[in-house]
Amino acid sequence: MNHEQLRAFVSVAQLGSFRAAAQHLNKTQPTLSASVKSLEQHFSITLFNRSSYRPTLTAEGERFLVKAKSLLKQANELELLGHELAQGADPELALTLSPMCYLPPLVSKIEAFSKHYSKLQLNLDSGHLSGILEALLKQQSDLALAPNIGLDGRFDFVEVGKVHMITAAAPHLFEQHEQVLKQSMLRNKPHILLADSGSEARSDNINVIAGGQRWYVNDYHLKKELLLAGLGWARMPEHIVQQELEQGLLVSLKVEQFAYSSQVPIYLIKLRERADKEIVRAFWQQFS
């Protein structure tokens, strides 16, 4: 058994065909098929059922795949560490944050981590909705701090905090702001939303009122300024508008059949099958 045989087996299992796996690994299909066959012969087991058009994993293949993926990831991590040690470079960490995650406890943890790794080169970026996971999938970022927007089996994630979201507006925007407002009253006022930062940004249909007017901005600071000017309403992290609420410059709204107030879990996220750098593992352990 060798590394190339394991890569061939895992690629076929993940991509669903020998042809696709061969293209992915830049090998000929006969060469790749031979690698998988050699692996099966080495252990005297059958990893794939080849009786149908597409190869499917046998029961033995399913169990073998779990360990094979884990072993390949460990091998890739060891290779990364070897390169890092050879280069003698300062550790580098790319972190993508949702704008709602600028919470003092989370920032304090980042500060403590940076003090422990005094030569750390930290690259911080912000993203929203699909743009956060896209940065991980494109390996533009090592880790992300964000709410659950599309998390699935491709990712590892652990809850690290919560953000209290409220619905806010300037007090003069709705005369009856102390009462539960009907959706129709908000539909005629701009709903200010953060734009999806993904390259294939989809329509923002999360916590919106159907048929309402929508304005899009790129950050919560501009969002808050528009609220203070009385130009619309929005869901906001409470900690970002706490001072304005206390001063009466903004008010919290209650809206019928709308998530006007909610606790949103925040997760530390990474790509499950990407080999982790040593600095990534250290950051993950501190937060989780």
C-alpha atoms as an extended CHARMM CRD file, in Angstrom:
* protein
*
       288  EXT
         1         1  MET       CA              0.0000000000        0.0000000000        0.0000000000  PROA      1               0.0000000000
         2         2  ASN       CA              1.3050000000        3.4630000000       -0.8540000000  PROA      2               0.0000000000
         3         3  HSD       CA              0.2240000000        7.0910000000       -0.9130000000  PROA      3               0.0000000000
         4         4  GLU       CA             -0.6780000000        7.1260000000       -4.6220000000  PROA      4               0.0000000000
         5         5  GLN       CA             -2.9310000000        4.0820000000       -4.2600000000  PROA      5               0.0000000000
         6         6  LEU       CA             -4.7860000000        5.7240000000       -1.3850000000  PROA      6               0.0000000000
         7         7  ARG       CA             -5.1840000000        8.9730000000       -3.3590000000  PROA      7               0.0000000000
         8         8  ALA       CA             -6.5710000000        7.0370000000       -6.3070000000  PROA      8               0.0000000000
         9         9  PHE       CA             -9.0540000000        5.1560000000       -4.1280000000  PROA      9               0.0000000000
        10        10  VAL       CA            -10.2680000000        8.2680000000       -2.2800000000  PROA      10              0.0000000000
        11        11  SER       CA            -10.6140000000       10.2620000000       -5.5140000000  PROA      11              0.0000000000
        12        12  VAL       CA            -12.7660000000        7.5770000000       -7.1500000000  PROA      12              0.0000000000
        13        13  ALA       CA            -14.9370000000        7.3520000000       -4.0350000000  PROA      13              0.0000000000
        14        14  GLN       CA            -15.4170000000       11.1190000000       -3.8550000000  PROA      14              0.0000000000
        15        15  LEU       CA            -15.8280000000       11.8700000000       -7.5650000000  PROA      15              0.0000000000
        16        16  GLY       CA            -17.9380000000        8.8250000000       -8.3980000000  PROA      16              0.0000000000
        17        17  SER       CA            -16.0430000000        7.4760000000      -11.4000000000  PROA      17              0.0000000000
        18        18  PHE       CA            -12.6110000000        6.3010000000      -12.4810000000  PROA      18              0.0000000000
        19        19  ARG       CA            -12.6550000000        8.7330000000      -15.4000000000  PROA      19              0.0000000000
        20        20  ALA       CA            -13.3300000000       11.7880000000      -13.2260000000  PROA      20              0.0000000000
        21        21  ALA       CA            -10.7220000000       10.6920000000      -10.6960000000  PROA      21              0.0000000000
        22        22  ALA       CA             -8.1190000000       10.1700000000      -13.4370000000  PROA      22              0.0000000000
        23        23  GLN       CA             -8.7400000000       13.6690000000      -14.7900000000  PROA      23              0.0000000000
        24        24  HSD       CA             -8.5580000000       15.1330000000      -11.2830000000  PROA      24              0.0000000000
        25        25  LEU       CA             -5.2200000000       13.4450000000      -10.5420000000  PROA      25              0.0000000000
        26        26  ASN       CA             -3.8860000000       14.0200000000      -14.0750000000  PROA      26              0.0000000000
        27        27  LYS       CA             -3.4060000000       10.2970000000      -14.6740000000  PROA      27              0.0000000000
        28        28  THR       CA             -4.6180000000        7.8790000000      -17.3200000000  PROA      28              0.0000000000
        29        29  GLN       CA             -7.6970000000        5.8770000000      -16.4340000000  PROA      29              0.0000000000
        30        30  PRO       CA             -5.9000000000        2.4780000000      -16.7960000000  PROA      30              0.0000000000
        31        31  THR       CA             -3.1290000000        3.6620000000      -14.4490000000  PROA      31              0.0000000000
        32        32  LEU       CA             -5.6250000000        4.8000000000      -11.8480000000  PROA      32              0.0000000000
        33        33  SER       CA             -7.6850000000        1.6090000000      -12.1440000000  PROA      33              0.0000000000
        34        34  ALA       CA             -4.5260000000       -0.4280000000      -11.6590000000  PROA      34              0.0000000000
        35        35  SER       CA             -3.6760000000        1.5190000000       -8.4890000000  PROA      35              0.0000000000
        36        36  VAL       CA             -7.0570000000        0.7630000000       -6.9580000000  PROA      36              0.0000000000
        37        37  LYS       CA             -6.8620000000       -2.8770000000       -8.0470000000  PROA      37              0.0000000000
        38        38  SER       CA             -3.4220000000       -3.2190000000       -6.4420000000  PROA      38              0.0000000000
        39        39  LEU       CA             -4.8250000000       -1.8320000000       -3.2010000000  PROA      39              0.0000000000
        40        40  GLU       CA             -7.6480000000       -4.3760000000       -3.2560000000  PROA      40              0.0000000000
        41        41  GLN       CA             -5.2560000000       -7.2300000000       -3.9920000000  PROA      41              0.0000000000
        42        42  HSD       CA             -2.8960000000       -6.1480000000       -1.2200000000  PROA      42              0.0000000000
        43        43  PHE       CA             -5.6280000000       -6.6670000000        1.3830000000  PROA      43              0.0000000000
        44        44  SER       CA             -7.6620000000       -9.3020000000       -0.5040000000  PROA      44              0.0000000000
        45        45  ILE       CA            -10.8110000000       -7.1790000000       -0.2660000000  PROA      45              0.0000000000
        46        46  THR       CA            -13.1860000000       -5.5580000000       -2.7660000000  PROA      46              0.0000000000
        47        47  LEU       CA            -13.4830000000       -1.8050000000       -2.2910000000  PROA      47              0.0000000000
        48        48  PHE       CA            -15.8280000000       -1.0310000000       -5.1930000000  PROA      48              0.0000000000
        49        49  ASN       CA            -18.8160000000       -2.7590000000       -6.7070000000  PROA      49              0.0000000000
        50        50  ARG       CA            -18.1850000000       -2.4440000000      -10.4390000000  PROA      50              0.0000000000
        51        51  SER       CA            -21.3320000000       -4.1780000000      -11.6990000000  PROA      51              0.0000000000
        52        52  SER       CA            -23.1670000000       -0.9000000000      -12.3920000000  PROA      52              0.0000000000
        53        53  TYR       CA            -22.3080000000        2.0760000000      -14.6140000000  PROA      53              0.0000000000
        54        54  ARG       CA            -20.7310000000        3.9650000000      -11.7370000000  PROA      54              0.0000000000
        55        55  PRO       CA            -18.5240000000        2.2580000000       -9.1400000000  PROA      55              0.0000000000
        56        56  THR       CA            -20.0750000000        2.1750000000       -5.6830000000  PROA      56              0.0000000000
        57        57  LEU       CA            -18.3340000000        1.4820000000       -2.4040000000  PROA      57              0.0000000000
        58        58  THR       CA            -18.7930000000       -1.9110000000       -0.8010000000  PROA      58              0.0000000000
        59        59  ALA       CA            -19.2820000000       -2.1750000000        2.9640000000  PROA      59              0.0000000000
        60        60  GLU       CA            -15.5410000000       -2.7770000000        3.2880000000  PROA      60              0.0000000000
        61        61  GLY       CA            -14.8840000000        0.1870000000        1.0190000000  PROA      61              0.0000000000
        62        62  GLU       CA            -17.0120000000        2.4910000000        3.1890000000  PROA      62              0.0000000000
        63        63  ARG       CA            -14.9930000000        1.5960000000        6.2860000000  PROA      63              0.0000000000
        64        64  PHE       CA            -11.6910000000        1.7870000000        4.4180000000  PROA      64              0.0000000000
        65        65  LEU       CA            -12.5430000000        5.2430000000        3.0430000000  PROA      65              0.0000000000
        66        66  VAL       CA            -12.8720000000        6.7990000000        6.5130000000  PROA      66              0.0000000000
        67        67  LYS       CA             -9.3780000000        5.7210000000        7.5370000000  PROA      67              0.0000000000
        68        68  ALA       CA             -7.8630000000        6.4460000000        4.1220000000  PROA      68              0.0000000000
        69        69  LYS       CA             -9.0860000000       10.0580000000        4.1580000000  PROA      69              0.0000000000
        70        70  SER       CA             -7.7660000000       10.5290000000        7.6800000000  PROA      70              0.0000000000
        71        71  LEU       CA             -4.3670000000        9.0740000000        6.7580000000  PROA      71              0.0000000000
        72        72  LEU       CA             -4.0490000000       11.2560000000        3.6480000000  PROA      72              0.0000000000
        73        73  LYS       CA             -4.9110000000       14.3630000000        5.6480000000  PROA      73              0.0000000000
        74        74  GLN       CA             -2.2670000000       13.5180000000        8.2490000000  PROA      74              0.0000000000
        75        75  ALA       CA              0.3060000000       12.9440000000        5.5020000000  PROA      75              0.0000000000
        76        76  ASN       CA             -0.5320000000       16.3180000000        3.9240000000  PROA      76              0.0000000000
        77        77  GLU       CA             -0.2570000000       18.0380000000        7.3070000000  PROA      77              0.0000000000
        78        78  LEU       CA              3.1500000000       16.4420000000        7.8650000000  PROA      78              0.0000000000
        79        79  GLU       CA              4.2870000000       17.6720000000        4.4540000000  PROA      79              0.0000000000
        80        80  LEU       CA              3.0590000000       21.1880000000        5.2710000000  PROA      80              0.0000000000
        81        81  LEU       CA              4.9320000000       21.1420000000        8.5630000000  PROA      81              0.0000000000
        82        82  GLY       CA              8.0990000000       19.9950000000        6.8180000000  PROA      82              0.0000000000
        83        83  HSD       CA              7.9140000000       22.9060000000        4.3750000000  PROA      83              0.0000000000
        84        84  GLU       CA              7.2250000000       25.3680000000        7.2080000000  PROA      84              0.0000000000
        85        85  LEU       CA             10.2280000000       24.1280000000        9.1760000000  PROA      85              0.0000000000
        86        86  ALA       CA             12.4650000000       24.1890000000        6.0960000000  PROA      86              0.0000000000
        87        87  GLN       CA             11.4860000000       27.7520000000        5.2040000000  PROA      87              0.0000000000
        88        88  GLY       CA             11.7880000000       28.9970000000        8.7730000000  PROA      88              0.0000000000
        89        89  ALA       CA              9.0100000000       31.4590000000        7.9760000000  PROA      89              0.0000000000
        90        90  ASP       CA              6.8670000000       33.2360000000       10.5580000000  PROA      90              0.0000000000
        91        91  PRO       CA              3.5160000000       31.4790000000       11.0680000000  PROA      91              0.0000000000
        92        92  GLU       CA              0.7330000000       32.8770000000        8.8920000000  PROA      92              0.0000000000
        93        93  LEU       CA             -2.9980000000       32.6090000000        9.5270000000  PROA      93              0.0000000000
        94        94  ALA       CA             -5.8090000000       33.7990000000        7.2380000000  PROA      94              0.0000000000
        95        95  LEU       CA             -9.0850000000       34.3920000000        9.0760000000  PROA      95              0.0000000000
        96        96  THR       CA            -12.4250000000       35.4540000000        7.5870000000  PROA      96              0.0000000000
        97        97  LEU       CA            -14.9350000000       37.0430000000        9.9580000000  PROA      97              0.0000000000
        98        98  SER       CA            -18.5860000000       37.8350000000        9.5970000000  PROA      98              0.0000000000
        99        99  PRO       CA            -19.0780000000       41.5450000000       10.4700000000  PROA      99              0.0000000000
       100       100  MET       CA            -21.3900000000       40.5220000000       13.3170000000  PROA      100             0.0000000000
       101       101  CYS       CA            -18.5000000000       38.6890000000       15.0340000000  PROA      101             0.0000000000
       102       102  TYR       CA            -16.6030000000       41.7350000000       16.2420000000  PROA      102             0.0000000000
       103       103  LEU       CA            -17.5140000000       40.8290000000       19.8200000000  PROA      103             0.0000000000
       104       104  PRO       CA            -15.1760000000       41.8560000000       22.6600000000  PROA      104             0.0000000000
       105       105  PRO       CA            -14.7950000000       38.2370000000       23.9550000000  PROA      105             0.0000000000
       106       106  LEU       CA            -13.8140000000       36.9460000000       20.4990000000  PROA      106             0.0000000000
       107       107  VAL       CA            -11.4760000000       39.8550000000       19.8370000000  PROA      107             0.0000000000
       108       108  SER       CA             -9.8770000000       39.2580000000       23.2520000000  PROA      108             0.0000000000
       109       109  LYS       CA             -9.1790000000       35.6340000000       22.3190000000  PROA      109             0.0000000000
       110       110  ILE       CA             -7.5500000000       36.7170000000       19.0650000000  PROA      110             0.0000000000
       111       111  GLU       CA             -5.4490000000       39.2360000000       21.0040000000  PROA      111             0.0000000000
       112       112  ALA       CA             -4.3380000000       36.5750000000       23.5100000000  PROA      112             0.0000000000
       113       113  PHE       CA             -3.4400000000       34.1950000000       20.6950000000  PROA      113             0.0000000000
       114       114  SER       CA             -1.3780000000       36.8430000000       18.9030000000  PROA      114             0.0000000000
       115       115  LYS       CA              0.5810000000       37.5470000000       22.0990000000  PROA      115             0.0000000000
       116       116  HSD       CA              1.4030000000       33.8520000000       22.4720000000  PROA      116             0.0000000000
       117       117  TYR       CA              2.5890000000       33.7660000000       18.8370000000  PROA      117             0.0000000000
       118       118  SER       CA              4.4670000000       37.0560000000       18.7760000000  PROA      118             0.0000000000
       119       119  LYS       CA              5.6920000000       36.5650000000       15.1840000000  PROA      119             0.0000000000
       120       120  LEU       CA              2.2690000000       35.6330000000       13.8360000000  PROA      120             0.0000000000
       121       121  GLN       CA              1.2880000000       37.1770000000       10.5050000000  PROA      121             0.0000000000
       122       122  LEU       CA             -2.4930000000       37.4640000000       10.8090000000  PROA      122             0.0000000000
       123       123  ASN       CA             -4.5240000000       38.2360000000        7.6820000000  PROA      123             0.0000000000
       124       124  LEU       CA             -8.0610000000       39.2840000000        8.6200000000  PROA      124             0.0000000000
       125       125  ASP       CA            -10.8270000000       39.6610000000        6.0700000000  PROA      125             0.0000000000
       126       126  SER       CA            -14.5760000000       40.0950000000        6.3310000000  PROA      126             0.0000000000
       127       127  GLY       CA            -17.3210000000       38.3030000000        4.4380000000  PROA      127             0.0000000000
       128       128  HSD       CA            -21.0630000000       37.8350000000        4.5200000000  PROA      128             0.0000000000
       129       129  LEU       CA            -23.4300000000       34.9820000000        3.6770000000  PROA      129             0.0000000000
       130       130  SER       CA            -22.0110000000       32.7150000000        0.9340000000  PROA      130             0.0000000000
       131       131  GLY       CA            -18.7590000000       34.6980000000        0.7350000000  PROA      131             0.0000000000
       132       132  ILE       CA            -17.5320000000       33.3090000000        4.0630000000  PROA      132             0.0000000000
       133       133  LEU       CA            -17.6530000000       29.6380000000        3.1070000000  PROA      133             0.0000000000
       134       134  GLU       CA            -16.4630000000       30.4820000000       -0.4140000000  PROA      134             0.0000000000
       135       135  ALA       CA            -13.2270000000       31.8400000000        1.0710000000  PROA      135             0.0000000000
       136       136  LEU       CA            -12.6770000000       28.5000000000        2.8210000000  PROA      136             0.0000000000
       137       137  LEU       CA            -13.5840000000       26.4040000000       -0.2150000000  PROA      137             0.0000000000
       138       138  LYS       CA            -11.2120000000       28.4020000000       -2.4310000000  PROA      138             0.0000000000
       139       139  GLN       CA             -8.5460000000       28.0950000000        0.2890000000  PROA      139             0.0000000000
       140       140  GLN       CA             -8.2610000000       31.8660000000        0.5000000000  PROA      140             0.0000000000
       141       141  SER       CA             -8.8210000000       31.5440000000        4.2320000000  PROA      141             0.0000000000
       142       142  ASP       CA             -7.7320000000       28.9880000000        6.8370000000  PROA      142             0.0000000000
       143       143  LEU       CA            -10.5640000000       29.5900000000        9.2930000000  PROA      143             0.0000000000
       144       144  ALA       CA            -13.7750000000       31.5700000000        9.5840000000  PROA      144             0.0000000000
       145       145  LEU       CA            -15.8760000000       33.0100000000       12.4000000000  PROA      145             0.0000000000
       146       146  ALA       CA            -19.4760000000       33.2470000000       11.2820000000  PROA      146             0.0000000000
       147       147  PRO       CA            -23.0920000000       32.1430000000       11.8030000000  PROA      147             0.0000000000
       148       148  ASN       CA            -24.4460000000       28.9910000000       10.1880000000  PROA      148             0.0000000000
       149       149  ILE       CA            -25.1040000000       29.9360000000        6.5790000000  PROA      149             0.0000000000
       150       150  GLY       CA            -24.8500000000       26.7610000000        4.4990000000  PROA      150             0.0000000000
       151       151  LEU       CA            -22.6760000000       24.6220000000        6.7870000000  PROA      151             0.0000000000
       152       152  ASP       CA            -22.6610000000       20.9640000000        5.7370000000  PROA      152             0.0000000000
       153       153  GLY       CA            -20.4730000000       17.8670000000        5.7600000000  PROA      153             0.0000000000
       154       154  ARG       CA            -17.6280000000       19.6530000000        3.9730000000  PROA      154             0.0000000000
       155       155  PHE       CA            -16.8660000000       21.6580000000        7.1060000000  PROA      155             0.0000000000
       156       156  ASP       CA            -15.8380000000       21.1830000000       10.7210000000  PROA      156             0.0000000000
       157       157  PHE       CA            -17.3370000000       23.7660000000       13.0510000000  PROA      157             0.0000000000
       158       158  VAL       CA            -17.6870000000       24.4580000000       16.7620000000  PROA      158             0.0000000000
       159       159  GLU       CA            -19.8560000000       27.0490000000       18.5150000000  PROA      159             0.0000000000
       160       160  VAL       CA            -17.7720000000       29.7870000000       20.1510000000  PROA      160             0.0000000000
       161       161  GLY       CA            -20.3740000000       32.3970000000       21.0940000000  PROA      161             0.0000000000
       162       162  LYS       CA            -23.7430000000       34.0000000000       20.4070000000  PROA      162             0.0000000000
       163       163  VAL       CA            -24.8590000000       37.3460000000       19.0070000000  PROA      163             0.0000000000
       164       164  HSD       CA            -28.1610000000       38.9400000000       20.0080000000  PROA      164             0.0000000000
       165       165  MET       CA            -29.8220000000       40.3130000000       16.8790000000  PROA      165             0.0000000000
       166       166  ILE       CA            -32.5630000000       42.9330000000       17.1560000000  PROA      166             0.0000000000
       167       167  THR       CA            -34.6320000000       44.9070000000       14.6600000000  PROA      167             0.0000000000
       168       168  ALA       CA            -33.9390000000       48.6390000000       14.9000000000  PROA      168             0.0000000000
       169       169  ALA       CA            -34.8800000000       51.9780000000       13.3720000000  PROA      169             0.0000000000
       170       170  ALA       CA            -34.8520000000       55.6810000000       14.1940000000  PROA      170             0.0000000000
       171       171  PRO       CA            -37.7500000000       56.4940000000       16.5690000000  PROA      171             0.0000000000
       172       172  HSD       CA            -39.4510000000       58.8580000000       14.1100000000  PROA      172             0.0000000000
       173       173  LEU       CA            -39.5600000000       56.3050000000       11.2610000000  PROA      173             0.0000000000
       174       174  PHE       CA            -42.5570000000       54.4650000000       12.7350000000  PROA      174             0.0000000000
       175       175  GLU       CA            -44.9660000000       56.4590000000       14.8990000000  PROA      175             0.0000000000
       176       176  GLN       CA            -46.2530000000       53.2920000000       16.5850000000  PROA      176             0.0000000000
       177       177  HSD       CA            -42.8070000000       51.8300000000       17.2400000000  PROA      177             0.0000000000
       178       178  GLU       CA            -43.7050000000       50.8640000000       20.8220000000  PROA      178             0.0000000000
       179       179  GLN       CA            -46.3740000000       48.4600000000       19.5300000000  PROA      179             0.0000000000
       180       180  VAL       CA            -46.0630000000       45.2580000000       17.5240000000  PROA      180             0.0000000000
       181       181  LEU       CA            -45.8380000000       46.4820000000       13.9350000000  PROA      181             0.0000000000
       182       182  LYS       CA            -47.5710000000       44.8310000000       11.0060000000  PROA      182             0.0000000000
       183       183  GLN       CA            -45.3460000000       43.7000000000        8.1580000000  PROA      183             0.0000000000
       184       184  SER       CA            -47.2260000000       46.0100000000        5.8080000000  PROA      184             0.0000000000
       185       185  MET       CA            -45.9490000000       49.0050000000        7.7860000000  PROA      185             0.0000000000
       186       186  LEU       CA            -42.3300000000       47.9860000000        7.1740000000  PROA      186             0.0000000000
       187       187  ARG       CA            -42.8150000000       46.9460000000        3.5690000000  PROA      187             0.0000000000
       188       188  ASN       CA            -42.9200000000       50.5770000000        2.4120000000  PROA      188             0.0000000000
       189       189  LYS       CA            -39.6860000000       51.5170000000        4.1860000000  PROA      189             0.0000000000
       190       190  PRO       CA            -36.2380000000       50.4250000000        2.9480000000  PROA      190             0.0000000000
       191       191  HSD       CA            -34.9850000000       47.2470000000        4.5990000000  PROA      191             0.0000000000
       192       192  ILE       CA            -31.2170000000       47.7720000000        4.9000000000  PROA      192             0.0000000000
       193       193  LEU       CA            -29.2750000000       44.5360000000        4.3810000000  PROA      193             0.0000000000
       194       194  LEU       CA            -25.6610000000       43.4230000000        4.1800000000  PROA      194             0.0000000000
       195       195  ALA       CA            -24.8130000000       42.3620000000        0.6300000000  PROA      195             0.0000000000
       196       196  ASP       CA            -23.6710000000       38.7920000000       -0.0040000000  PROA      196             0.0000000000
       197       197  SER       CA            -19.8920000000       38.9540000000       -0.5120000000  PROA      197             0.0000000000
       198       198  GLY       CA            -19.7370000000       35.7100000000       -2.5280000000  PROA      198             0.0000000000
       199       199  SER       CA            -18.7830000000       35.7890000000       -6.2010000000  PROA      199             0.0000000000
       200       200  GLU       CA            -22.0020000000       33.9600000000       -7.0320000000  PROA      200             0.0000000000
       201       201  ALA       CA            -24.0940000000       35.9770000000       -4.6010000000  PROA      201             0.0000000000
       202       202  ARG       CA            -27.6030000000       34.7150000000       -4.3200000000  PROA      202             0.0000000000
       203       203  SER       CA            -30.6590000000       36.7900000000       -3.4600000000  PROA      203             0.0000000000
       204       204  ASP       CA            -30.7710000000       37.5590000000        0.2550000000  PROA      204             0.0000000000
       205       205  ASN       CA            -33.9640000000       35.8590000000        1.3960000000  PROA      205             0.0000000000
       206       206  ILE       CA            -33.0080000000       35.3620000000        5.0430000000  PROA      206             0.0000000000
       207       207  ASN       CA            -35.1130000000       37.3550000000        7.5230000000  PROA      207             0.0000000000
       208       208  VAL       CA            -36.6990000000       39.6100000000        4.9300000000  PROA      208             0.0000000000
       209       209  ILE       CA            -40.2770000000       40.7100000000        4.3110000000  PROA      209             0.0000000000
       210       210  ALA       CA            -41.6170000000       39.5720000000        0.9560000000  PROA      210             0.0000000000
       211       211  GLY       CA            -42.2800000000       42.4100000000       -1.4670000000  PROA      211             0.0000000000
       212       212  GLY       CA            -40.4540000000       44.9910000000        0.6050000000  PROA      212             0.0000000000
       213       213  GLN       CA            -37.9610000000       47.5750000000       -0.6060000000  PROA      213             0.0000000000
       214       214  ARG       CA            -34.3320000000       46.5690000000        0.0050000000  PROA      214             0.0000000000
       215       215  TRP       CA            -31.1120000000       48.5390000000        0.2070000000  PROA      215             0.0000000000
       216       216  TYR       CA            -27.7310000000       46.7820000000        0.3480000000  PROA      216             0.0000000000
       217       217  VAL       CA            -24.5490000000       47.9200000000        2.0740000000  PROA      217             0.0000000000
       218       218  ASN       CA            -21.1630000000       46.2910000000        2.7300000000  PROA      218             0.0000000000
       219       219  ASP       CA            -20.7440000000       46.7910000000        6.4800000000  PROA      219             0.0000000000
       220       220  TYR       CA            -22.6250000000       47.4080000000        9.7070000000  PROA      220             0.0000000000
       221       221  HSD       CA            -21.1330000000       50.8800000000       10.1970000000  PROA      221             0.0000000000
       222       222  LEU       CA            -22.8290000000       52.2230000000        7.0640000000  PROA      222             0.0000000000
       223       223  LYS       CA            -25.9420000000       50.2590000000        7.9610000000  PROA      223             0.0000000000
       224       224  LYS       CA            -26.0850000000       52.0060000000       11.3410000000  PROA      224             0.0000000000
       225       225  GLU       CA            -25.5230000000       55.4390000000        9.7950000000  PROA      225             0.0000000000
       226       226  LEU       CA            -28.4900000000       54.9170000000        7.4620000000  PROA      226             0.0000000000
       227       227  LEU       CA            -30.6280000000       53.8580000000       10.4260000000  PROA      227             0.0000000000
       228       228  LEU       CA            -29.6260000000       56.9530000000       12.3980000000  PROA      228             0.0000000000
       229       229  ALA       CA            -30.5740000000       59.1130000000        9.4120000000  PROA      229             0.0000000000
       230       230  GLY       CA            -34.0450000000       57.5600000000        9.4320000000  PROA      230             0.0000000000
       231       231  LEU       CA            -33.6180000000       56.0910000000        5.9640000000  PROA      231             0.0000000000
       232       232  GLY       CA            -34.7590000000       52.5700000000        6.7670000000  PROA      232             0.0000000000
       233       233  TRP       CA            -34.9020000000       49.6990000000        9.2420000000  PROA      233             0.0000000000
       234       234  ALA       CA            -32.7100000000       46.6460000000        9.7780000000  PROA      234             0.0000000000
       235       235  ARG       CA            -31.7420000000       43.6970000000       11.9140000000  PROA      235             0.0000000000
       236       236  MET       CA            -28.5820000000       44.6130000000       13.8210000000  PROA      236             0.0000000000
       237       237  PRO       CA            -26.2620000000       42.9850000000       16.3480000000  PROA      237             0.0000000000
       238       238  GLU       CA            -27.3510000000       44.5440000000       19.6280000000  PROA      238             0.0000000000
       239       239  HSD       CA            -23.7740000000       45.2270000000       20.7630000000  PROA      239             0.0000000000
       240       240  ILE       CA            -23.1750000000       47.4380000000       17.7090000000  PROA      240             0.0000000000
       241       241  VAL       CA            -26.1560000000       49.7310000000       18.4350000000  PROA      241             0.0000000000
       242       242  GLN       CA            -26.2550000000       49.4580000000       22.2530000000  PROA      242             0.0000000000
       243       243  GLN       CA            -25.1100000000       53.0470000000       22.8230000000  PROA      243             0.0000000000
       244       244  GLU       CA            -27.5760000000       54.4700000000       20.2820000000  PROA      244             0.0000000000
       245       245  LEU       CA            -30.4160000000       52.5090000000       21.9010000000  PROA      245             0.0000000000
       246       246  GLU       CA            -29.5190000000       53.8580000000       25.3510000000  PROA      246             0.0000000000
       247       247  GLN       CA            -29.3950000000       57.4220000000       23.9860000000  PROA      247             0.0000000000
       248       248  GLY       CA            -32.7640000000       57.0430000000       22.2610000000  PROA      248             0.0000000000
       249       249  LEU       CA            -31.2660000000       57.6170000000       18.8190000000  PROA      249             0.0000000000
       250       250  LEU       CA            -32.5260000000       54.1840000000       17.7630000000  PROA      250             0.0000000000
       251       251  VAL       CA            -35.3520000000       52.0060000000       19.0390000000  PROA      251             0.0000000000
       252       252  SER       CA            -35.9030000000       48.2710000000       19.0300000000  PROA      252             0.0000000000
       253       253  LEU       CA            -38.8970000000       47.1320000000       16.9650000000  PROA      253             0.0000000000
       254       254  LYS       CA            -41.3150000000       44.2370000000       17.3230000000  PROA      254             0.0000000000
       255       255  VAL       CA            -42.7760000000       42.9460000000       14.0640000000  PROA      255             0.0000000000
       256       256  GLU       CA            -45.5320000000       40.3880000000       13.5560000000  PROA      256             0.0000000000
       257       257  GLN       CA            -44.4840000000       37.0390000000       12.0500000000  PROA      257             0.0000000000
       258       258  PHE       CA            -40.8750000000       38.1670000000       11.7270000000  PROA      258             0.0000000000
       259       259  ALA       CA            -37.6950000000       37.2070000000       13.5920000000  PROA      259             0.0000000000
       260       260  TYR       CA            -37.3020000000       40.6800000000       15.0740000000  PROA      260             0.0000000000
       261       261  SER       CA            -35.1580000000       39.3560000000       17.9420000000  PROA      261             0.0000000000
       262       262  SER       CA            -32.9910000000       36.2380000000       18.0530000000  PROA      262             0.0000000000
       263       263  GLN       CA            -29.8400000000       34.7000000000       19.4880000000  PROA      263             0.0000000000
       264       264  VAL       CA            -27.5310000000       33.7230000000       16.6190000000  PROA      264             0.0000000000
       265       265  PRO       CA            -24.8200000000       31.1160000000       17.3510000000  PROA      265             0.0000000000
       266       266  ILE       CA            -21.3390000000       31.9530000000       16.0590000000  PROA      266             0.0000000000
       267       267  TYR       CA            -19.0610000000       29.1620000000       14.8720000000  PROA      267             0.0000000000
       268       268  LEU       CA            -15.3750000000       28.6820000000       14.2510000000  PROA      268             0.0000000000
       269       269  ILE       CA            -15.2590000000       26.9340000000       10.8620000000  PROA      269             0.0000000000
       270       270  LYS       CA            -12.6770000000       25.1270000000        8.7670000000  PROA      270             0.0000000000
       271       271  LEU       CA            -12.6710000000       22.9520000000        5.6790000000  PROA      271             0.0000000000
       272       272  ARG       CA            -12.8840000000       19.3410000000        6.8640000000  PROA      272             0.0000000000
       273       273  GLU       CA            -10.5520000000       17.6420000000        4.4020000000  PROA      273             0.0000000000
       274       274  ARG       CA             -7.9670000000       20.3910000000        4.0480000000  PROA      274             0.0000000000
       275       275  ALA       CA             -4.6520000000       19.6560000000        5.7360000000  PROA      275             0.0000000000
       276       276  ASP       CA             -4.2620000000       21.9480000000        8.7440000000  PROA      276             0.0000000000
       277       277  LYS       CA             -1.1550000000       24.0080000000        9.3340000000  PROA      277             0.0000000000
       278       278  GLU       CA              0.2380000000       23.8460000000       12.8630000000  PROA      278             0.0000000000
       279       279  ILE       CA             -0.9070000000       27.4330000000       13.5240000000  PROA      279             0.0000000000
       280       280  VAL       CA             -4.4560000000       26.5410000000       12.4240000000  PROA      280             0.0000000000
       281       281  ARG       CA             -4.6090000000       23.6050000000       14.8370000000  PROA      281             0.0000000000
       282       282  ALA       CA             -3.3370000000       25.8100000000       17.6700000000  PROA      282             0.0000000000
       283       283  PHE       CA             -5.9460000000       28.5000000000       16.9690000000  PROA      283             0.0000000000
       284       284  TRP       CA             -8.7140000000       25.8890000000       16.7750000000  PROA      284             0.0000000000
       285       285  GLN       CA             -7.6930000000       24.3550000000       20.1010000000  PROA      285             0.0000000000
       286       286  GLN       CA             -7.6680000000       27.7260000000       21.8730000000  PROA      286             0.0000000000
       287       287  PHE       CA            -11.1620000000       28.6410000000       20.6760000000  PROA      287             0.0000000000
       288       288  SER       CA            -12.7590000000       25.2230000000       21.0920000000  PROA      288             0.0000000000
